[in-house]
Amino acid sequence: MPAESPSSAAPRGVLHWGMLGAILLAAAMALTPNVADPDLWGHVQYGADVLREGLPATTTYSYTAEGYRWINHENLSEIALALGAETIGPVGLLWAKCLLGLAIVGVMLWRCESQQTPLLVSGVIVLLVALNFTNHWNARPQLSSFAMFTLLILLLDRCFAGWRDEWRLPWLGAQFRRQNYEPLAASHPRMKALWLCVPLFFIWANSHGGFVAGYAVFVAYLVCRFLELSLDRGWQGAGMMRRLSLMAVVGGLATLINPYGPNLHGWLLASLGTARPEITEWHPLYELSLASFAFFALLAALAFAILLSRKPLDFTQLAITALVAWQATAHQRHTPFLAILFGLWYAPHFASAWSRCFGASAAETDKPTSQQVAVMGGGLAVVYLVLIAALFPRLSEMPTPRDQYPVSAIQYMADQHLQGRLVATYNWAQYAIHALAADGDTQLQFDGRFRTSYPQEVLDMHFDLILGPDPKYRNRSPQSGPPDAGRVLEYGRPDLVLIDRGQPYSTEAMSQHADQWTLLYQDSLAQLWGRRDEYGDPSSTRYVPPQDRQISEAPQLGAVSWPAHPVARRNVARAQSSPSIMPARSEKGK
C-alpha cells in the first residue's frame, strides 16, 4: 500500500483535532448550568464584607445568633466570588467555572491522547465525567475542592510515576505482576515534588471544608504506598518510609494555617460526624433523575474498567477508589471526586476493556477517503454550530427564575418598605440577605451558613417550621425539646415570615397561627406574613392596609438576571442600568 502523502494526511489531522474540540464543546454543555445557586448571594456578600471590614468573628445578619462564633471554612473562595461578581460579573463567573471544568476534563482528554486512546472511547470517558459534574458545577466554593483534588491526584501521579500499575502484595500471588516486574527503588527524585502538598493544603483549608476529604485521601494514599514499600523492600526502604510519614504530617500541619487554627478542624470533625438530612446534597442519589443515571453509569463504567481490563491494576489506586466510591454512594456531593479518579486513573483500563469487548473500530483501522473526510468535516461543522448555539445562552446570562426564587415577594417588601426581623425559608435566606439585609435594616433568623454560624437549636426551630418533625428529613438535637413549628415565630420576636408554598408544612403552620400573623403577600410561589399587632393593627406605624396587600395566585413566570435585586420604582431606569452586586452594610448591620 503506498504511503499516504502529506496533503492527504493533513485533513485527517485537522479532522482529529476538530473531533477533540467537539468533545470539549459537548462537555462544556454539561459544565454550564447557569441558574443562580441559592448560596451564591451569601458567598458574594460575605466575601465583600471580609474585603471591606475584615474577617468577622461572630455571626452577621442574624438576630438569633448575635455573638455566636462563626467558623467560615470558605473565606478565600468567597473573596474570589465577591471580586469576580464585582469585576467580571455573573456572566464572567459562568465563563470562569466552565473553563475550570474544561481544564479538568481537558487534562483527562490529553492523557487519553498521549495513550492513543480511540476518540470514541475518549469521548465516552470525558462526557461521563462531565455529566457527573453537572449538578455540582455552580459558582460555589465547592469548585475549589474539585480543582484542588484534581491537582492532588496529578501531584501524586507525578511523584509515584514509577510505582503505578504493579501489584506489590506478595501473598496474593505473582499472577498480578508483570513478567518484567522490578522491585521499588529505594529513592525517587520526583518525590521532592511532594512538598507541593504544603501550599496546596494551605490554600485548600482556607477555601473549602472539602480539604478534610482531600487530606484523608492523601494520607490513605501514602499509607498504601508505605505498605507496598515495606512489603517490597523491607528495611531497605526505611528512608523512603520516613519521607512518606513526614509528608503526611506536614500536609496536615499546612491545614492548621488558617484564621481559626485547630478550631477549624475540631468544628469540621464535629459537624461532619452529625447527619444533615435537611440538606439534599448529603443524601445518596436514590431518585430517578439525570444525575442518578449519570452516577450509576459512572459506577458501571468503573466496574467495567476494573474487571475487564487487560492492563495491570494498581493496589493503591484501587484502595483509594473504593474509599471515594463509598463516600460518593453515601453522599451525592462527593460524586465529582469519584468522577475525577475515573477520568485520571481508569481511562487506560476502560479503553483496554472496551477493546477486549468490542475490538478496534473501523475508524481506528481504516483510513478514510478524501470524500469521507469531506463528509465528516461537514458533519463536524454542523455539530460545532449546534453546540455553540446551545452554549451561547448558557454563558450569556445567569437567570434567577421567578418560579424558584421569591423575586416578586422581595420586590413587594422593598416597595412597601417592610423591614425588621425576617424568617425566610432556608433556600431563600441568602438571597434576602444580599437584597435586603445588607443595608442593616433587616436581620434573618437563619440562612445557608448552617452550623458554621448557628447553634443547633436555631437550626431545629427553623426546620420545625419548614420541614416538620419527619425523621427522614430531620436530625434534631435532644436539647431542642419536642418539635414545635410555633417556636420560631416567637423566638426573638420576628416581624415577617417569608415561606415557600411548595413546603406544605410551613403554610399549614402559618395558617394555624393566623390569630398572631396576617398575610401580606401571596403569589403561586411564596407567602409573606407579618405580625398581626404590627401590620394588621390600624393604630400601628407599620400597618399595611388591605388595598396595599397583594394576595393572588399569580403564576411566577420567566426570570430576571442575577442578583435579582428589587428595583426602585421611582428610578427604574437608573436601577436597571447599574444594579448593585455587592451592597455595603450600614453601621447598624455590623
C-alpha positions in Angstrom: 0.0 0.0 0.0 1.5 3.3 -1.0 2.4 5.7 1.7 -0.1 8.5 2.4 1.0 11.8 1.1 1.3 14.8 3.4 -1.6 16.5 1.5 -3.9 13.6 2.2 -2.7 13.2 5.8 -3.3 16.9 6.7 -7.1 16.7 6.6 -7.1 13.7 8.9 -5.1 15.6 11.4 -7.4 18.6 11.2 -10.4 16.3 11.5 -9.0 14.6 14.5 -8.4 17.9 16.3 -11.8 19.0 15.3 -13.4 16.0 16.9 -11.4 16.7 20.1 -12.8 20.2 20.1 -16.3 18.8 19.6 -15.9 16.5 22.6 -14.8 19.5 24.7 -17.8 21.6 23.5 -20.1 18.8 24.3 -18.5 18.5 27.8 -19.0 22.3 28.1 -22.8 21.8 27.8 -22.7 19.7 30.9 -20.5 22.2 32.7 -22.6 25.2 32.2 -25.7 25.1 34.5 -26.4 28.8 34.7 -29.4 29.1 37.1 -28.4 31.1 40.2 -27.3 28.9 43.1 -29.2 29.6 46.4 -26.0 30.2 48.2 -24.2 32.5 45.7 -25.8 35.7 47.1 -24.4 34.9 50.5 -21.0 33.9 49.3 -20.6 37.1 47.4 -21.9 39.2 50.4 -19.7 37.5 53.0 -16.6 37.8 50.7 -17.4 41.5 50.1 -17.7 42.0 53.9 -14.3 40.5 54.5 -12.7 42.7 51.9 -14.4 45.8 53.3 -14.3 45.2 57.1 -12.1 42.2 57.8 -12.9 38.7 59.0 -15.9 38.7 61.3 -15.6 36.6 64.5 -19.3 36.2 65.1 -22.5 35.6 63.0 -23.6 38.6 60.9 -27.1 39.5 59.5 -28.9 37.4 62.1 -31.0 38.2 65.2 -30.9 34.6 66.6 -27.2 34.1 66.7 -25.8 37.5 67.7 -22.4 37.0 69.3 -22.3 33.3 68.3 -18.9 32.2 66.8 -18.6 31.9 63.1 -16.1 29.5 61.7 -16.0 30.2 58.0 -14.2 27.4 56.1 -14.7 29.2 52.7 -13.0 32.6 53.1 -10.7 32.5 50.1 -13.5 31.2 47.8 -15.9 33.8 49.0 -13.4 36.6 48.4 -12.8 35.2 44.9 -16.5 35.1 44.2 -17.0 38.6 45.6 -14.2 40.0 43.4 -15.5 38.1 40.4 -19.0 39.4 40.9 -17.8 42.9 41.1 -15.3 42.8 38.2 -16.3 40.2 35.6 -19.9 40.0 36.8 -22.2 37.0 36.9 -21.6 36.2 33.2 -17.8 36.2 33.9 -18.4 33.7 36.7 -20.3 31.4 34.3 -17.3 31.5 32.0 -14.8 31.0 34.7 -16.5 27.9 36.1 -16.9 26.5 32.7 -13.3 27.0 31.8 -12.3 25.4 35.1 -14.3 22.3 34.3 -12.9 22.2 30.8 -9.4 22.4 32.2 -10.1 19.3 34.4 -11.6 17.2 31.6 -9.0 18.6 29.2 -6.3 17.0 31.3 -8.1 13.7 31.0 -8.5 14.1 27.3 -4.9 15.0 26.9 -3.9 11.8 28.8 -6.2 9.8 26.6 -4.5 11.3 23.5 -1.0 10.6 24.9 -2.0 6.9 25.4 -3.5 6.9 21.9 -7.0 6.1 23.1 -9.6 5.8 20.3 -11.6 9.0 20.0 -14.9 7.2 20.7 -13.6 5.9 24.0 -12.1 9.2 24.9 -15.4 10.9 24.2 -17.3 8.4 26.4 -14.9 8.9 29.3 -14.9 12.7 29.1 -18.6 13.1 28.7 -19.3 10.6 31.5 -17.1 12.7 33.8 -18.7 16.0 32.7 -22.2 14.6 33.3 -21.3 13.7 36.8 -20.0 17.2 37.4 -23.3 18.9 36.2 -25.3 19.0 39.4 -22.3 20.3 41.3 -20.9 22.8 38.8 -22.4 26.0 40.1 -20.5 29.1 41.1 -19.8 27.9 44.6 -16.8 27.3 46.9 -17.1 23.5 46.2 -15.4 24.1 42.9 -12.2 24.9 44.7 -12.3 21.5 46.3 -12.8 19.8 42.9 -9.9 21.8 41.4 -7.6 21.1 44.4 -8.5 17.4 44.4 -7.5 17.2 40.7 -4.2 18.9 41.4 -3.6 16.5 44.3 -4.1 13.4 42.2 -1.9 14.9 39.4 0.8 15.6 42.1 0.6 12.0 43.5 0.7 10.6 40.0 3.9 12.5 39.2 5.6 11.7 42.4 4.8 8.0 42.2 5.1 7.6 38.5 7.5 4.6 38.8 5.2 2.8 41.3 2.0 2.6 39.3 0.5 -0.4 37.5 2.0 -3.0 39.7 0.6 -5.3 42.4 3.1 -5.5 45.2 1.3 -7.6 47.8 3.2 -10.9 47.7 0.6 -13.1 49.5 -1.8 -12.6 46.6 0.5 -14.4 44.2 2.7 -13.5 41.3 -0.2 -13.6 38.8 -0.9 -10.0 39.5 2.6 -8.9 38.5 4.1 -8.4 35.1 6.9 -10.6 33.9 9.3 -7.8 33.9 8.5 -6.8 37.5 11.2 -4.9 39.3 11.3 -4.0 43.0 10.6 -0.5 44.1 13.5 1.9 44.0 14.8 2.9 47.5 14.6 6.6 46.4 12.9 8.6 43.7 13.9 12.1 42.6 10.4 13.1 41.8 9.4 12.6 45.5 10.7 16.1 46.2 7.6 17.4 44.5 5.6 16.1 47.4 6.5 19.3 49.2 4.0 21.0 46.9 1.3 19.5 49.2 2.1 22.2 51.7 0.9 25.2 49.6 -1.9 23.0 48.2 -3.4 22.1 51.5 -2.8 25.6 52.9 -4.9 27.1 50.1 -7.4 24.3 50.2 -8.0 24.6 54.0 -8.8 28.3 53.6 -11.0 27.8 50.5 -13.4 25.0 51.4 -14.0 22.4 54.0 -13.6 19.7 51.4 -9.9 19.8 52.3 -10.8 17.2 55.0 -11.7 14.7 52.3 -8.6 15.6 50.3 -6.3 15.2 53.3 -7.9 11.8 54.1 -7.2 10.6 50.5 -3.7 12.0 50.7 -2.9 10.1 54.0 -4.6 6.9 52.8 -2.6 7.1 49.6 0.7 7.4 51.4 -0.3 4.7 53.9 -0.9 2.3 50.9 2.3 3.2 49.3 4.1 2.8 52.6 2.6 -0.7 52.9 3.7 -1.6 49.4 7.2 -0.3 50.1 7.5 -2.2 53.4 6.5 -5.5 51.8 8.6 -5.0 48.7 11.8 -3.6 50.1 11.6 -4.3 53.8 14.1 -2.3 55.9 15.9 -1.2 52.8 13.1 1.2 52.2 13.2 2.8 55.6 14.4 6.1 54.3 11.5 6.4 51.9 9.1 5.3 54.6 10.3 8.1 56.8 9.7 10.6 53.9 6.2 9.3 53.4 5.4 9.7 57.1 6.9 13.2 57.1 4.8 14.3 54.2 1.6 13.0 55.8 2.5 15.1 58.9 3.5 18.4 57.0 0.4 18.1 54.8 -1.7 18.1 57.9 0.2 20.9 59.5 -0.3 23.1 56.5 -4.1 22.9 57.1 -3.6 24.5 60.5 -2.5 27.8 58.9 -6.0 29.3 58.9 -7.7 32.1 60.9 -9.1 29.6 63.4 -6.2 27.2 63.8 -7.1 23.7 65.1 -10.6 25.0 66.0 -11.5 24.7 62.3 -10.6 21.0 62.4 -12.5 20.5 65.6 -15.6 22.1 64.3 -15.4 20.2 61.0 -15.0 16.8 62.6 -17.9 17.5 64.9 -20.1 18.8 62.1 -19.2 16.0 59.7 -20.0 13.5 62.4 -23.6 14.8 62.6 -26.0 13.8 59.9 -27.5 16.5 57.7 -30.8 15.1 56.3 -32.1 18.6 55.8 -29.6 19.2 53.0 -30.3 17.3 49.8 -26.6 17.2 48.8 -25.9 15.0 51.7 -28.4 12.4 50.6 -27.5 9.4 48.4 -28.6 9.5 44.7 -31.7 7.4 45.0 -34.2 9.4 43.0 -34.8 8.8 39.3 -33.1 11.7 37.5 -30.3 12.5 35.1 -27.9 12.9 37.9 -28.6 9.4 39.3 -28.5 7.9 35.9 -25.1 9.5 35.2 -23.8 8.3 38.6 -24.8 4.7 38.1 -23.4 4.8 34.6 -20.1 6.0 36.2 -20.2 3.1 38.7 -20.9 0.7 35.8 -18.0 2.1 33.7 -15.7 1.9 36.7 -16.6 -1.8 37.3 -16.3 -2.5 33.6 -12.8 -1.0 33.5 -11.6 -2.8 36.6 -13.0 -6.2 35.9 -12.3 -6.5 32.2 -9.0 -4.5 31.7 -6.0 -6.4 30.4 -3.7 -3.9 32.0 -2.2 -4.5 35.4 -4.1 -2.8 38.2 -2.6 -0.7 40.9 -3.4 -1.7 44.5 -3.1 1.8 46.0 -5.4 3.3 43.3 -8.0 0.6 43.9 -7.9 1.2 47.6 -8.4 5.0 47.2 -11.1 4.4 44.6 -13.0 2.1 47.0 -12.8 4.8 49.7 -14.1 7.6 47.5 -16.8 5.4 45.9 -18.1 4.6 49.4 -18.4 8.3 50.2 -19.9 9.1 46.8 -22.5 6.4 47.2 -23.4 7.7 50.7 -23.4 11.4 49.8 -24.1 12.7 46.3 -21.9 15.8 46.9 -18.8 13.5 46.6 -19.7 12.3 43.2 -17.3 14.6 41.3 -14.4 13.2 43.3 -15.1 9.7 42.0 -15.6 11.1 38.5 -12.1 12.7 38.7 -10.5 9.4 39.8 -12.2 7.6 36.9 -11.0 10.1 34.3 -7.5 10.3 35.6 -6.8 6.7 36.7 -9.1 4.4 34.8 -9.2 5.7 31.3 -6.5 3.2 30.1 -8.3 0.4 31.8 -11.6 1.4 30.3 -10.0 1.6 26.9 -8.5 -1.9 27.4 -11.8 -3.3 28.5 -13.5 -1.6 25.5 -11.0 -3.1 23.1 -11.4 -6.5 24.7 -15.2 -6.5 24.3 -15.8 -4.5 21.1 -12.4 -4.7 19.3 -11.0 -1.9 17.2 -13.5 0.2 15.4 -13.4 0.9 11.7 -12.3 4.4 12.5 -9.1 3.1 14.0 -8.2 0.6 11.3 -9.4 2.1 8.0 -8.1 5.3 6.6 -11.0 7.4 5.4 -11.0 8.5 1.7 -11.0 12.2 0.8 -14.7 12.0 0.1 -15.3 10.5 3.6 -13.1 13.2 5.2 -15.2 15.9 3.4 -18.5 14.4 4.6 -17.2 14.0 8.2 -15.8 17.6 8.1 -19.2 18.9 7.0 -20.9 16.9 9.7 -18.4 18.2 12.3 -19.1 21.8 11.2 -22.8 21.3 11.8 -22.1 19.8 15.2 -20.0 22.8 16.1 -22.8 25.2 15.0 -25.4 23.3 17.1 -23.2 23.2 20.2 -22.1 26.8 20.0 -25.7 27.9 19.5 -26.8 25.8 22.5 -23.9 27.1 24.7 -24.4 30.8 23.9 -27.5 31.4 26.1 -26.0 29.3 28.9 -22.9 31.6 29.0 -24.6 34.9 28.4 -26.9 35.2 31.4 -27.2 33.9 35.0 -31.0 33.8 35.4 -32.9 33.9 38.7 -36.2 32.0 37.8 -39.3 33.5 39.3 -40.8 30.1 40.0 -37.8 29.1 42.2 -36.9 32.4 44.0 -39.3 34.9 45.6 -38.4 37.7 43.2 -41.8 39.3 43.3 -42.1 38.9 47.1 -38.8 40.6 47.6 -39.9 43.4 45.3 -43.1 43.8 47.3 -41.1 44.0 50.5 -39.0 46.8 49.0 -42.0 48.7 47.6 -43.7 48.6 51.0 -40.5 49.3 53.0 -41.1 46.1 55.0 -38.1 45.7 57.3 -37.2 44.1 60.5 -36.6 40.6 61.8 -37.3 38.1 59.0 -37.8 34.3 59.0 -37.1 33.2 55.4 -37.2 29.7 54.2 -33.7 28.1 54.1 -33.0 28.3 50.3 -34.1 32.0 50.1 -32.4 33.4 53.1 -29.1 34.4 51.5 -31.0 36.0 48.6 -32.8 38.0 51.2 -29.5 38.9 52.9 -28.0 40.2 49.7 -31.1 42.0 48.5 -32.5 43.4 51.8 -30.3 42.8 54.9 -27.1 44.3 53.6 -28.4 47.8 54.3 -28.6 46.9 58.0 -32.4 47.3 58.4 -33.3 43.6 58.1 -32.0 40.6 60.0 -32.5 37.0 59.3 -33.5 34.2 61.7 -31.4 31.6 59.8 -29.6 31.1 56.5 -27.4 28.7 54.5 -24.3 29.0 56.7 -25.9 26.3 58.7 -23.7 25.1 61.6 -20.8 27.3 60.8 -22.5 30.2 62.5 -25.7 29.0 64.1 -26.3 26.8 67.2 -28.2 23.5 66.6 -31.2 24.8 68.5 -31.7 27.6 66.0 -31.5 25.1 63.1 -34.0 22.9 64.7 -36.6 25.6 65.3 -36.2 26.8 61.7 -36.7 23.3 60.2 -39.6 22.6 62.6 -41.5 25.3 60.7 -40.2 24.4 57.2 -40.0 20.6 57.2 -41.9 19.5 60.3 -40.9 16.6 62.5 -40.4 13.8 59.8 -37.3 11.9 61.0 -36.5 11.1 57.4 -35.6 14.8 56.8 -34.5 15.8 60.3 -31.7 15.3 62.8 -32.8 17.3 65.8 -30.8 17.8 69.0 -32.3 16.4 72.2 -31.7 19.8 73.8 -34.2 21.4 71.3 -37.2 19.8 73.0 -40.2 18.4 71.1 -40.8 19.7 67.6 -42.8 22.9 67.6 -43.4 24.9 64.5 -44.6 27.9 66.6 -41.3 28.3 68.5 -39.5 30.1 65.6 -42.4 32.6 65.4 -41.8 33.7 69.0 -38.1 33.3 69.5 -36.5 36.8 69.1 -39.9 38.2 68.1 -39.6 38.2 64.3 -41.6 40.7 62.3 -42.0 38.9 59.0 -42.1 35.4 57.7 -41.4 34.5 54.0 -42.2 30.9 53.1 -42.3 28.7 50.1 -45.8 27.4 49.3 -44.3 24.2 48.0 -43.5 23.3 51.6 -46.9 22.5 52.9 -45.9 22.0 56.5 -44.9 25.7 56.8 -48.0 27.1 55.1 -50.2 24.9 57.4 -48.3 26.1 60.4 -48.7 29.7 59.5 -52.5 29.2 59.0 -52.7 27.7 62.4 -51.1 30.9 63.8 -53.3 33.3 61.8 -54.5 34.8 65.1 -51.0 36.3 65.5 -50.0 36.7 61.9 -51.6 38.3 58.9 -51.0 37.5 55.2 -49.5 40.5 53.4 -48.4 39.0 50.1 -49.1 35.8 48.1 -48.4 34.5 44.6 -48.1 31.0 43.2 -44.7 30.5 44.8 -44.4 32.5 48.0 -46.3 33.8 51.0 -45.3 36.8 53.2 -46.8 37.0 56.6 -46.5 40.0 59.0 -47.0 40.0 62.8 -50.7 41.0 63.3 -50.1 43.5 66.0 -47.7 45.4 63.8 -49.0 45.0 60.2 -52.7 44.3 60.9 -53.4 46.9 63.5 -54.5 50.3 62.0 -53.0 52.1 65.0 -49.5 50.7 64.3 -47.0 52.7 62.3 -46.3 49.6 60.3 -49.9 48.9 59.4 -50.4 47.7 55.8 -54.0 48.5 54.7 -55.9 45.9 52.6 -55.5 47.8 49.4 -51.7 47.7 49.7 -51.7 43.9 50.1 -51.2 41.6 47.2 -53.0 38.3 47.7 -53.3 36.3 44.5 -52.4 33.1 42.7 -50.4 34.9 40.1 -48.1 32.5 38.3 -44.4 33.3 38.6 -43.1 33.1 35.0 -39.8 34.0 33.4 -36.6 35.0 35.1 -34.5 38.1 35.9 -30.8 38.4 35.8 -28.8 37.7 39.0 -28.6 39.4 41.5 -32.3 40.0 41.0 -32.4 43.0 43.4 -35.7 44.8 43.9 -36.0 47.8 41.5 -36.5 51.2 43.0 -39.9 52.3 41.5 -39.0 56.0 41.5 -35.9 55.5 39.4 -36.4 52.3 37.4 -34.1 53.2 34.5 -31.1 54.0 36.7 -31.6 50.9 38.9 -31.8 48.6 35.9 -28.7 50.1 34.2 -26.4 49.8 37.3 -27.6 47.0 39.6 -25.7 46.7 42.9 -23.9 43.4 43.1 -22.1 44.0 46.4 -24.2 46.2 48.6 -22.3 47.6 51.6 -23.5 47.2 55.1 -24.5 50.2 57.1 -23.2 50.7 60.6 -26.4 49.3 62.0 -25.8 46.0 60.4 -22.4 45.4 61.8 
